[in-house]
Protein backbone atom coordinates (compact mmCIF):
# COMPACT_ATOMS: atom_id res chain seq x y z
CA UNK A 1 0.00 0.00 0.00
CA UNK A 2 2.83 2.40 0.87
CA UNK A 3 4.55 1.60 -2.42
CA UNK A 4 1.38 2.38 -4.39
CA UNK A 5 0.90 5.65 -2.49
CA UNK A 6 4.54 6.59 -3.03
CA UNK A 7 4.29 5.90 -6.77
CA UNK A 8 1.10 7.95 -7.02
CA UNK A 9 2.72 10.89 -5.21
CA UNK A 10 5.75 10.71 -7.50
CA UNK A 11 3.44 10.74 -10.49
CA UNK A 12 1.73 13.89 -9.26
CA UNK A 13 5.02 15.59 -8.47
CA UNK A 14 6.52 14.74 -11.87
CA UNK A 15 3.47 15.78 -13.90
CA UNK A 16 3.33 19.46 -14.93
CA UNK A 17 0.56 21.64 -13.47
CA UNK A 18 -2.37 22.19 -15.84
CA UNK A 19 -1.94 25.96 -15.71
CA UNK A 20 1.83 25.97 -16.39
CA UNK A 21 3.35 27.12 -19.66
CA UNK A 22 4.00 24.31 -22.12
CA UNK A 23 7.57 23.10 -22.53
CA UNK A 24 8.86 21.97 -25.91
CA UNK A 25 9.15 18.36 -24.71
CA UNK A 26 5.61 18.25 -23.32
CA UNK A 27 4.15 19.97 -26.39
CA UNK A 28 5.87 17.46 -28.67
CA UNK A 29 4.64 14.55 -26.55
CA UNK A 30 1.03 15.74 -26.61
CA UNK A 31 1.03 16.50 -30.33
CA UNK A 32 2.64 13.18 -31.23
CA UNK A 33 0.27 11.13 -29.09
CA UNK A 34 -2.87 13.02 -30.09
CA UNK A 35 -1.90 13.15 -33.76
CA UNK A 36 1.37 12.62 -35.57
CA UNK A 37 4.97 13.77 -35.21
CA UNK A 38 4.58 17.58 -35.25
CA UNK A 39 6.19 19.90 -37.74
CA UNK A 40 8.33 22.79 -36.41
CA UNK A 41 5.43 25.19 -37.05
CA UNK A 42 2.96 23.00 -35.15
CA UNK A 43 5.41 22.67 -32.26
CA UNK A 44 5.95 26.43 -32.05
CA UNK A 45 2.21 27.11 -32.08
CA UNK A 46 1.64 24.59 -29.29
CA UNK A 47 4.35 26.14 -27.12
CA UNK A 48 2.63 29.52 -27.48
CA UNK A 49 -0.50 28.24 -25.68
CA UNK A 50 -1.43 29.97 -22.43
CA UNK A 51 -1.22 26.70 -20.52
CA UNK A 52 -1.18 22.95 -20.94
CA UNK A 53 -4.90 22.83 -20.16
CA UNK A 54 -5.71 25.39 -22.84
CA UNK A 55 -3.57 23.45 -25.36
CA UNK A 56 -5.45 20.23 -24.60
CA UNK A 57 -8.80 22.02 -24.88
CA UNK A 58 -7.79 23.58 -28.19
CA UNK A 59 -6.66 20.25 -29.69
CA UNK A 60 -9.85 18.44 -28.67
CA UNK A 61 -12.23 21.28 -29.57
CA UNK A 62 -10.58 21.88 -32.95
CA UNK A 63 -10.90 18.20 -33.81
CA UNK A 64 -14.52 18.24 -32.73
CA UNK A 65 -15.41 21.26 -34.87
CA UNK A 66 -13.38 20.34 -37.96
CA UNK A 67 -15.11 19.24 -41.17
CA UNK A 68 -15.51 15.49 -41.49
CA UNK A 69 -12.89 15.39 -44.26
CA UNK A 70 -10.03 17.79 -44.98
CA UNK A 71 -9.71 16.78 -48.66
CA UNK A 72 -12.24 15.95 -51.35
CA UNK A 73 -13.97 12.59 -50.96
CA UNK A 74 -13.28 10.51 -54.10
CA UNK A 75 -15.97 9.54 -56.58
CA UNK A 76 -16.08 5.78 -57.01
CA UNK A 77 -15.97 4.18 -60.45
CA UNK A 78 -17.94 1.03 -59.75
CA UNK A 79 -21.72 1.02 -59.72
CA UNK A 80 -23.22 0.58 -56.27
CA UNK A 81 -25.94 -1.98 -56.95
CA UNK A 82 -24.04 -4.83 -58.59
CA UNK A 83 -24.48 -8.57 -58.07
CA UNK A 84 -21.34 -10.21 -59.46
CA UNK A 85 -23.10 -13.56 -59.81
CA UNK A 86 -25.42 -12.04 -62.41
CA UNK A 87 -22.60 -10.62 -64.54
CA UNK A 88 -20.89 -12.19 -67.52
CA UNK A 89 -17.33 -13.40 -66.90
CA UNK A 90 -15.91 -10.37 -68.71
CA UNK A 91 -18.13 -7.93 -66.80
CA UNK A 92 -17.30 -9.66 -63.52
CA UNK A 93 -13.58 -9.29 -64.24
CA UNK A 94 -14.04 -5.60 -65.07
CA UNK A 95 -16.03 -5.12 -61.87
CA UNK A 96 -13.29 -6.69 -59.75
CA UNK A 97 -10.74 -4.45 -61.44
CA UNK A 98 -12.94 -1.43 -60.74
CA UNK A 99 -13.26 -2.40 -57.06
CA UNK A 100 -9.47 -2.59 -56.73
CA UNK A 101 -9.19 0.85 -58.30
CA UNK A 102 -11.84 2.24 -55.96
CA UNK A 103 -10.23 0.79 -52.85
CA UNK A 104 -6.88 2.23 -53.90
CA UNK A 105 -8.62 5.59 -54.29
CA UNK A 106 -10.08 5.29 -50.78
CA UNK A 107 -6.70 4.45 -49.28
CA UNK A 108 -4.96 7.34 -51.02
CA UNK A 109 -7.80 9.65 -49.93
CA UNK A 110 -7.30 8.62 -46.30
CA UNK A 111 -3.52 9.03 -46.44
CA UNK A 112 -3.90 12.40 -48.14
CA UNK A 113 -6.32 13.44 -45.39
CA UNK A 114 -3.80 12.50 -42.69
CA UNK A 115 -1.01 14.37 -44.47
CA UNK A 116 -3.08 17.52 -45.08
CA UNK A 117 -5.16 17.79 -41.90
CA UNK A 118 -4.87 20.71 -39.49
CA UNK A 119 -6.66 18.68 -36.82
CA UNK A 120 -4.63 15.44 -36.49
CA UNK A 121 -6.70 14.22 -33.53
CA UNK A 122 -9.70 13.76 -35.80
CA UNK A 123 -7.63 11.56 -38.12
CA UNK A 124 -6.20 9.69 -35.14
CA UNK A 125 -9.69 8.96 -33.80
CA UNK A 126 -10.98 7.95 -37.24
CA UNK A 127 -8.20 5.35 -37.34
CA UNK A 128 -8.96 4.35 -33.73
CA UNK A 129 -12.63 3.62 -34.49
CA UNK A 130 -11.67 1.79 -37.71
CA UNK A 131 -9.59 -0.53 -35.52
CA UNK A 132 -12.37 -0.81 -32.93
CA UNK A 133 -15.49 -1.53 -35.01
CA UNK A 134 -13.49 -3.70 -37.38
CA UNK A 135 -14.51 -4.75 -40.86
CA UNK A 136 -12.43 -5.42 -43.96
CA UNK A 137 -12.85 -4.63 -47.64
CA UNK A 138 -11.55 -8.12 -48.42
CA UNK A 139 -14.78 -9.67 -47.15
CA UNK A 140 -17.26 -6.81 -47.58
CA UNK A 141 -16.26 -6.37 -51.24
CA UNK A 142 -18.02 -3.04 -51.63
CA UNK A 143 -16.00 0.19 -51.85
CA UNK A 144 -19.27 2.10 -51.39
CA UNK A 145 -20.04 0.37 -48.09
CA UNK A 146 -16.46 0.87 -46.87
CA UNK A 147 -16.58 4.57 -47.76
CA UNK A 148 -19.93 4.98 -46.00
CA UNK A 149 -18.51 3.35 -42.88
CA UNK A 150 -15.36 5.46 -43.04
CA UNK A 151 -17.42 8.65 -43.20
CA UNK A 152 -19.39 7.49 -40.14
CA UNK A 153 -16.11 7.14 -38.26
CA UNK A 154 -15.12 10.63 -39.39
CA UNK A 155 -18.49 12.11 -38.42
CA UNK A 156 -18.48 10.61 -34.91
CA UNK A 157 -14.70 10.60 -34.37
CA UNK A 158 -14.73 13.07 -31.47
CA UNK A 159 -18.49 13.13 -30.98
CA UNK A 160 -20.68 10.77 -28.97
CA UNK A 161 -19.92 7.09 -28.47
CA UNK A 162 -23.59 6.23 -28.02
CA UNK A 163 -24.43 7.79 -31.38
CA UNK A 164 -21.51 5.99 -32.98
CA UNK A 165 -22.57 2.65 -31.47
CA UNK A 166 -26.12 3.07 -32.74
CA UNK A 167 -24.83 3.98 -36.20
CA UNK A 168 -22.51 0.97 -36.29
CA UNK A 169 -25.30 -1.40 -35.30
CA UNK A 170 -26.92 -0.45 -38.61
CA UNK A 171 -23.70 -0.16 -40.59
CA UNK A 172 -23.93 -2.43 -43.66
CA UNK A 173 -20.18 -3.10 -43.87
CA UNK A 174 -19.99 -4.21 -40.24
CA UNK A 175 -23.24 -6.20 -40.38
CA UNK A 176 -22.09 -8.00 -43.52
CA UNK A 177 -18.56 -8.58 -42.21
CA UNK A 178 -20.02 -10.28 -39.12
CA UNK A 179 -22.70 -12.23 -41.01
CA UNK A 180 -25.75 -10.55 -39.51
CA UNK A 181 -27.54 -10.72 -42.87
CA UNK A 182 -27.77 -14.43 -41.99
CA UNK A 183 -29.30 -13.76 -38.58
CA UNK A 184 -32.95 -14.90 -38.86
CA UNK A 185 -35.43 -15.58 -36.08
CA UNK A 186 -35.60 -19.26 -37.05
CA UNK A 187 -31.82 -19.61 -37.38
CA UNK A 188 -30.04 -17.01 -35.22
CA UNK A 189 -26.44 -16.19 -36.13
CA UNK A 190 -24.45 -15.07 -33.09
CA UNK A 191 -21.35 -13.60 -34.79
CA UNK A 192 -22.33 -9.95 -34.61
CA UNK A 193 -23.81 -10.23 -31.11
CA UNK A 194 -20.69 -11.94 -29.76
CA UNK A 195 -18.26 -9.36 -31.16
CA UNK A 196 -20.58 -6.52 -30.14
CA UNK A 197 -20.26 -7.54 -26.49
CA UNK A 198 -16.70 -8.89 -26.51
CA UNK A 199 -14.81 -6.47 -28.75
CA UNK A 200 -16.92 -3.36 -29.18
CA UNK A 201 -18.54 -2.57 -25.83
CA UNK A 202 -17.83 -4.69 -22.73
CA UNK A 203 -14.97 -7.14 -23.05
CA UNK A 204 -14.74 -10.84 -22.36
CA UNK A 205 -15.93 -12.00 -18.95
CA UNK A 206 -18.58 -9.32 -18.46
CA UNK A 207 -21.51 -11.12 -20.07
CA UNK A 208 -22.80 -14.69 -20.34
CA UNK A 209 -23.38 -17.03 -23.26
CA UNK A 210 -27.09 -16.50 -22.72
CA UNK A 211 -26.58 -12.76 -23.11
CA UNK A 212 -25.00 -13.44 -26.52
CA UNK A 213 -27.83 -15.70 -27.64
CA UNK A 214 -30.47 -13.22 -26.51
CA UNK A 215 -28.61 -10.29 -28.09
CA UNK A 216 -28.48 -12.24 -31.35
CA UNK A 217 -32.27 -12.58 -31.18
CA UNK A 218 -32.57 -8.82 -30.71
CA UNK A 219 -30.43 -8.29 -33.81
CA UNK A 220 -32.43 -10.59 -36.09
CA UNK A 221 -33.78 -8.78 -39.13
CA UNK A 222 -30.96 -6.20 -39.23
CA UNK A 223 -29.78 -7.04 -42.71
CA UNK A 224 -27.96 -5.86 -45.82
CA UNK A 225 -29.13 -5.59 -49.42
CA UNK A 226 -27.00 -8.13 -51.31
CA UNK A 227 -26.22 -5.87 -54.30
CA UNK A 228 -26.00 -2.30 -53.00
CA UNK A 229 -24.71 -3.27 -49.54
CA UNK A 230 -27.14 -0.82 -47.91
CA UNK A 231 -28.92 -1.36 -44.59
CA UNK A 232 -32.35 -2.97 -44.57
CA UNK A 233 -34.49 -4.09 -41.65
CA UNK A 234 -36.51 -7.18 -42.50
CA UNK A 235 -39.48 -7.39 -40.06
CA UNK A 236 -40.40 -10.95 -41.02
CA UNK A 237 -36.94 -12.16 -40.02
CA UNK A 238 -36.99 -10.36 -36.65
CA UNK A 239 -37.74 -12.17 -33.38
CA UNK A 240 -40.11 -9.83 -31.53
CA UNK A 241 -40.44 -12.00 -28.41
CA UNK A 242 -39.12 -11.11 -24.96
CA UNK A 243 -35.36 -11.41 -24.36
CA UNK A 244 -33.34 -11.14 -21.17
CA UNK A 245 -30.04 -9.36 -21.79
CA UNK A 246 -27.62 -8.19 -19.10
CA UNK A 247 -30.32 -8.44 -16.46
CA UNK A 248 -33.03 -6.58 -18.36
CA UNK A 249 -36.08 -8.16 -20.04
CA UNK A 250 -38.23 -6.93 -22.90
CA UNK A 251 -39.10 -7.40 -26.59
CA UNK A 252 -35.80 -5.85 -27.54
CA UNK A 253 -34.63 -4.99 -31.04
CA UNK A 254 -31.24 -3.60 -32.08
CA UNK A 255 -32.00 -0.06 -30.91
CA UNK A 256 -33.12 -1.36 -27.51
CA UNK A 257 -30.01 -3.51 -27.28
CA UNK A 258 -27.81 -0.44 -27.75
CA UNK A 259 -29.52 1.27 -24.81
CA UNK A 260 -29.13 -1.82 -22.62
CA UNK A 261 -25.41 -1.92 -23.38
CA UNK A 262 -24.90 1.82 -22.81
CA UNK A 263 -26.61 1.51 -19.42
CA UNK A 264 -23.82 -0.80 -18.22
CA UNK A 265 -20.99 0.82 -16.24
CA UNK A 266 -18.61 -1.67 -17.79
CA UNK A 267 -19.16 -0.20 -21.27
CA UNK A 268 -17.61 3.14 -20.35
CA UNK A 269 -14.73 1.40 -18.57
CA UNK A 270 -14.06 -0.82 -21.59
CA UNK A 271 -13.93 2.10 -24.03
CA UNK A 272 -11.68 4.14 -21.75
CA UNK A 273 -9.33 1.16 -21.34
CA UNK A 274 -8.92 1.02 -25.12
CA UNK A 275 -8.39 4.77 -25.33
CA UNK A 276 -5.79 4.51 -22.55
CA UNK A 277 -3.85 1.83 -24.48
CA UNK A 278 -3.99 3.97 -27.61
CA UNK A 279 -2.94 7.27 -26.04
CA UNK A 280 -1.31 6.73 -22.64
CA UNK A 281 0.36 3.33 -22.09
CA UNK A 282 -0.10 -0.40 -22.81
CA UNK A 283 -1.18 -1.05 -19.20
CA UNK A 284 -4.28 0.90 -18.10
CA UNK A 285 -4.30 2.12 -14.50
CA UNK A 286 -7.55 0.70 -13.04
CA UNK A 287 -8.28 3.54 -10.63
CA UNK A 288 -7.63 6.23 -13.23
CA UNK A 289 -9.67 4.36 -15.83
CA UNK A 290 -12.64 4.08 -13.47
CA UNK A 291 -12.49 7.79 -12.71
CA UNK A 292 -12.32 8.80 -16.38
CA UNK A 293 -15.04 6.26 -17.26
CA UNK A 294 -17.29 7.83 -14.62
CA UNK A 295 -16.81 11.26 -16.21
CA UNK A 296 -17.35 9.75 -19.65
CA UNK A 297 -20.62 8.12 -18.65
CA UNK A 298 -21.87 11.17 -16.74
CA UNK A 299 -21.29 13.18 -19.92
CA UNK A 300 -23.53 10.75 -21.84
CA UNK A 301 -20.53 9.13 -23.55
CA UNK A 302 -19.07 12.36 -24.92
CA UNK A 303 -15.78 11.23 -26.49
CA UNK A 304 -14.25 14.69 -26.09
CA UNK A 305 -14.72 14.47 -22.32
CA UNK A 306 -12.83 11.17 -22.17
CA UNK A 307 -10.01 12.49 -24.37
CA UNK A 308 -9.56 15.65 -22.30
CA UNK A 309 -9.46 13.60 -19.12
CA UNK A 310 -6.85 11.25 -20.62
CA UNK A 311 -4.59 14.04 -21.85
CA UNK A 312 -4.90 15.91 -18.55
CA UNK A 313 -4.17 12.87 -16.39
CA UNK A 314 -0.74 12.88 -14.69
CA UNK A 315 0.04 9.45 -16.19
CA UNK A 316 -0.15 10.95 -19.67
CA UNK A 317 2.10 13.93 -19.11
CA UNK A 318 4.67 12.36 -16.78
CA UNK A 319 8.10 12.13 -18.36
CA UNK A 320 8.59 8.48 -17.37
CA UNK A 321 5.66 7.48 -19.58
CA UNK A 322 7.07 8.94 -22.77
CA UNK A 323 8.32 6.48 -25.34
CA UNK A 324 6.10 3.72 -23.94
CA UNK A 325 4.08 3.21 -27.14
CA UNK A 326 5.43 1.67 -30.34
CA UNK A 327 4.65 3.70 -33.44
CA UNK A 328 2.34 2.12 -35.98
CA UNK A 329 3.21 2.17 -39.68
CA UNK A 330 0.81 5.11 -40.03
CA UNK A 331 2.82 6.96 -37.36
CA UNK A 332 6.05 6.23 -39.21
CA UNK A 333 4.86 7.12 -42.70
CA UNK A 334 2.53 10.04 -42.01
CA UNK A 335 4.55 11.43 -39.10
CA UNK A 336 7.82 11.40 -41.01
CA UNK A 337 6.27 13.17 -44.00
CA UNK A 338 4.58 15.80 -41.84
CA UNK A 339 7.74 16.65 -39.93
CA UNK A 340 10.07 16.34 -42.93
CA UNK A 341 7.98 17.01 -46.06
CA UNK A 342 9.51 15.81 -49.29
CA UNK A 343 6.53 15.44 -51.60
CA UNK A 344 5.65 11.83 -50.80
CA UNK A 345 2.77 10.86 -53.05
CA UNK A 346 -0.25 9.29 -51.30
CA UNK A 347 0.03 6.15 -53.43
CA UNK A 348 3.65 5.75 -52.29
CA UNK A 349 2.49 6.05 -48.69
CA UNK A 350 -0.25 3.46 -49.27
CA UNK A 351 2.34 1.04 -50.66
CA UNK A 352 4.69 1.67 -47.73
CA UNK A 353 1.89 1.03 -45.22
CA UNK A 354 1.03 -2.23 -46.94
CA UNK A 355 4.66 -3.34 -46.85
CA UNK A 356 4.85 -2.54 -43.12
CA UNK A 357 1.68 -4.51 -42.36
CA UNK A 358 -1.02 -1.83 -42.03
CA UNK A 359 -3.18 -1.89 -45.14
CA UNK A 360 -5.97 0.60 -44.53
CA UNK A 361 -9.49 -0.81 -44.81
CA UNK A 362 -8.07 -4.32 -44.34
CA UNK A 363 -7.25 -5.17 -40.69
CA UNK A 364 -6.12 -8.80 -40.27
CA UNK A 365 -9.23 -10.01 -38.43
CA UNK A 366 -12.16 -8.83 -36.29
CA UNK A 367 -9.77 -7.96 -33.45
CA UNK A 368 -7.99 -5.46 -35.69
CA UNK A 369 -4.29 -4.68 -35.65
CA UNK A 370 -2.94 -5.73 -32.22
CA UNK A 371 -0.54 -2.80 -32.28
CA UNK A 372 2.26 -1.91 -29.85
CA UNK A 373 5.15 -4.43 -29.90
CA UNK A 374 3.51 -6.57 -32.61
CA UNK A 375 4.39 -3.81 -35.06
CA UNK A 376 8.10 -4.53 -34.64
CA UNK A 377 9.28 -7.82 -36.05
CA UNK A 378 12.56 -8.56 -37.80
CA UNK A 379 10.89 -8.19 -41.20
CA UNK A 380 8.76 -5.13 -40.40
CA UNK A 381 11.63 -3.29 -38.71
CA UNK A 382 13.74 -3.79 -41.82
CA UNK A 383 10.94 -2.35 -43.97
CA UNK A 384 10.56 0.61 -41.61
CA UNK A 385 14.26 1.37 -41.85
CA UNK A 386 14.20 1.02 -45.62
CA UNK A 387 11.38 3.57 -45.74
CA UNK A 388 13.23 5.95 -43.42
CA UNK A 389 16.48 5.65 -45.35
CA UNK A 390 14.61 6.53 -48.52
CA UNK A 391 12.91 9.41 -46.73
CA UNK A 392 16.31 10.81 -45.84
CA UNK A 393 17.64 10.33 -49.38
CA UNK A 394 14.58 12.09 -50.83
CA UNK A 395 15.21 15.00 -48.50
CA UNK A 396 18.07 16.48 -50.52
CA UNK A 397 17.70 20.03 -49.24
CA UNK A 398 17.08 20.99 -45.62
CA UNK A 399 14.72 23.96 -45.64
CA UNK A 400 15.74 25.49 -42.32
CA UNK A 401 18.85 24.69 -40.29
CA UNK A 402 17.42 26.37 -37.21
CA UNK A 403 13.92 24.83 -37.24
CA UNK A 404 14.54 21.37 -38.67
CA UNK A 405 17.00 19.84 -36.19
CA UNK A 406 17.34 16.29 -34.92
CA UNK A 407 15.41 17.44 -31.85
CA UNK A 408 12.34 17.94 -34.03
CA UNK A 409 12.58 14.48 -35.57
CA UNK A 410 13.62 12.60 -32.46
CA UNK A 411 12.22 13.70 -29.12
CA UNK A 412 14.98 12.01 -27.13
CA UNK A 413 17.90 13.39 -29.15
CA UNK A 414 20.36 15.41 -27.11
CA UNK A 415 21.77 17.37 -30.02
CA UNK A 416 20.99 21.06 -30.42
CA UNK A 417 20.95 23.24 -33.55
CA UNK A 418 23.87 22.60 -35.85
CA UNK A 419 25.31 25.27 -38.11
CA UNK A 420 26.96 22.94 -40.58
CA UNK A 421 24.46 21.65 -43.16
CA UNK A 422 26.30 18.37 -43.82
CA UNK A 423 26.50 17.63 -40.10
CA UNK A 424 22.79 18.38 -39.74
CA UNK A 425 21.93 16.00 -42.58
CA UNK A 426 24.03 13.29 -40.93
CA UNK A 427 22.35 13.73 -37.54
CA UNK A 428 18.90 13.76 -39.15
CA UNK A 429 19.77 10.47 -40.83
CA UNK A 430 20.97 9.00 -37.54
CA UNK A 431 17.87 10.28 -35.73
CA UNK A 432 15.51 8.66 -38.20
CA UNK A 433 17.26 5.31 -37.85
CA UNK A 434 17.62 5.53 -34.06
CA UNK A 435 15.49 2.87 -32.30
CA UNK A 436 13.98 5.69 -30.24
CA UNK A 437 12.25 6.97 -33.40
CA UNK A 438 10.16 3.79 -33.38
CA UNK A 439 8.38 4.80 -30.17
CA UNK A 440 6.39 7.77 -28.96
PEGI-V393206 format. One line per field, one symbol per residue. phi: phi as a letter, one per 30 degrees, with the letter a starting at -180 (. if undefined). psi: psi as a letter, one per 30 degrees, with the letter a starting at -180 (. if undefined). burial: + if it has 24 or more other C-alpha atoms within 12 Angstrom, else -. Layout:
BEGIN
phi = ???
psi = ???
burial = ???
END
This chain:
BEGIN
phi = .dddddddddddddddddcddcddddddddddddbbeddeddddddddddadeddeedddddddcdeebcbdddddddddcbcedccdedddddddddddddddddddeddddddcdcbedddddddeddcccdbbddcdhaeddddededddddcebcbdddddddddbdeddddeciddcccddbeccededdeddccbbjejcacddedddddddcdjdbbddddhcdbccedcddcddbcbhicblddcdddeeddddddedddddddedddddccadcddedddddddddedddhiddddddedddddeddddddddiccdddededdddddddbdbiddedddeddddddjbddibedaddiddihdddcceddddddddddddddddddbddbddcccedddbdcdcdcebddddddedddddddcdedddbb
psi = eeeeeeeeeeeeefkkkffllkleeeeeeeeeefclkkleeeeeeeffleleeeeeeeeeeeeefllekflkkkkkekkeikjefglleeeeeeeeeeeeeeeeeeeeeeeeeeefkfifeeeeeeeeeegeiklkfeeehjeeeeeeeefeeeegehckeeeeeeeffgjeeeeeeggffgjlefikkgeeeeeeeeffeelkfglleeeeeeeeeffkfjakkeefhlkkkjeffkjglkljkhgkklikaeeeeeeeeffkeeeeeeeeeeeeeefdlfjkjeeeeeeeeeeeefghhjeeeeeeeeffkefefkeffkgfkkkleeeeeeeeeefikghkkeeeeeeeeeefgijkgileaffakeabfffjleeeeeeeeeeeeeeeefifkkejfeeilfeeejffkfkakkekeeeeeeeeeeeefkffffl.
burial = --------------++-+---+++++++++++++++++++-++--++-+--+++++++++++++-+-+++--++-+-+-+-+-+----------++-++--++++++++++++++++++++++++++++++++++++-+++++++++++++++++++++++++++++++++++++++++++++++--++++++++++++++++--++---+++++++++++++++++++++++---++++--++++-----+++++++++++++++++++++++++++++++-++--+++-++++++--++++++++++++++++++++-+++++++++++++++++++++--+-++-+++++++++++++++--+++++++--++---++-+++-++--++--+--+--+-++++++++++-----------++-+++++++---++++
END
